[in-house]
Structures are given as structure tokens and as C-alpha cells.
Amino acid sequence: MTQDYLAFFGLFAPRAAAIDVTVWHKHNPLLPVRLTDGANLNPSGQIWRRFHLGEWEYKQDPETLDDYQARQY
């Protein structure tokens, strides 16, 4: 029974710092985001993000020739 109370008070203990998720994963933002390389966003091209050193980083796949041609019509 004492362990139950200790577990309850553990909920209020200081938490560890945010965990870095260094794996890039697909992201579909609703608002424009700032890319890590400072480039402008392309209308096509998948946006990727990861949580690194306490903040989100974004990058975008380069636009392929097929993507460009499909966007023209």
C-alpha cells in the first residue's frame, strides 16, 4: 500500500528534459514552417520534421521533374 502512495507522489516529481527524436518523419503543416537550410518552401515536395535539441527541425524533399511537370497543369 505504501508503494501506491509513493507512485502517486512520483507524478509530481520533476520531469526529465524533452527527449530528442532524431528520426525524421513525414509532416503535413497547416502553416508555413522555417526549413533548417533556410530555403523557401516548394508547393510540392514532402516536408519532414524531427525534434532535436529541444526544438523542431524541418526539411523538404527536393522537387522532382515529374512533380514540376504535374504542377504545370
C-alpha positions in Angstrom: 0.0 0.0 0.0 2.9 2.4 0.7 4.2 1.8 -2.8 0.9 3.1 -4.2 1.3 6.4 -2.3 4.9 6.7 -3.5 3.9 6.1 -7.1 1.2 8.8 -6.7 3.8 11.4 -5.4 6.1 10.4 -8.2 3.6 12.1 -10.6 4.6 15.5 -9.2 8.4 14.9 -9.4 10.4 17.0 -11.8 10.3 15.5 -15.3 13.3 14.8 -17.4 14.1 17.2 -20.3 12.3 16.6 -23.6 13.6 13.5 -25.4 15.2 14.1 -28.7 13.5 12.3 -31.6 16.3 12.3 -34.1 14.4 10.2 -36.7 12.9 12.3 -39.5 9.2 11.6 -40.1 6.6 13.0 -42.6 4.8 16.1 -41.5 1.9 18.0 -43.1 1.9 21.5 -41.6 -1.1 23.8 -41.7 1.0 26.9 -41.5 4.3 27.6 -43.3 7.4 26.4 -41.4 11.0 27.5 -41.5 13.3 25.0 -43.1 16.7 24.1 -41.5 18.6 25.2 -44.6 16.7 28.5 -44.9 15.3 27.7 -48.4 11.8 28.7 -49.4 9.0 26.1 -49.3 8.1 24.5 -52.7 4.5 23.9 -53.5 5.2 20.2 -53.9 7.7 18.1 -52.1 7.3 16.2 -48.8 8.1 18.1 -45.6 9.9 16.1 -42.9 10.5 17.0 -39.3 12.4 15.8 -36.2 12.7 17.0 -32.6 16.3 17.8 -32.0 17.9 19.7 -29.1 14.6 20.9 -27.7 13.1 22.3 -30.9 11.5 21.0 -34.2 13.6 21.0 -37.3 12.0 20.9 -40.8 13.4 19.9 -44.2 11.8 19.3 -47.6 12.5 16.8 -50.3 13.6 18.4 -53.5 11.1 18.7 -56.2 11.5 16.1 -59.0 11.0 16.7 -62.7 7.7 14.7 -62.5 6.5 16.8 -59.6 7.3 20.0 -61.6 5.5 18.8 -64.7 2.5 17.7 -62.8 2.2 21.1 -61.2 2.2 22.9 -64.5 -1.3 21.5 -65.4 
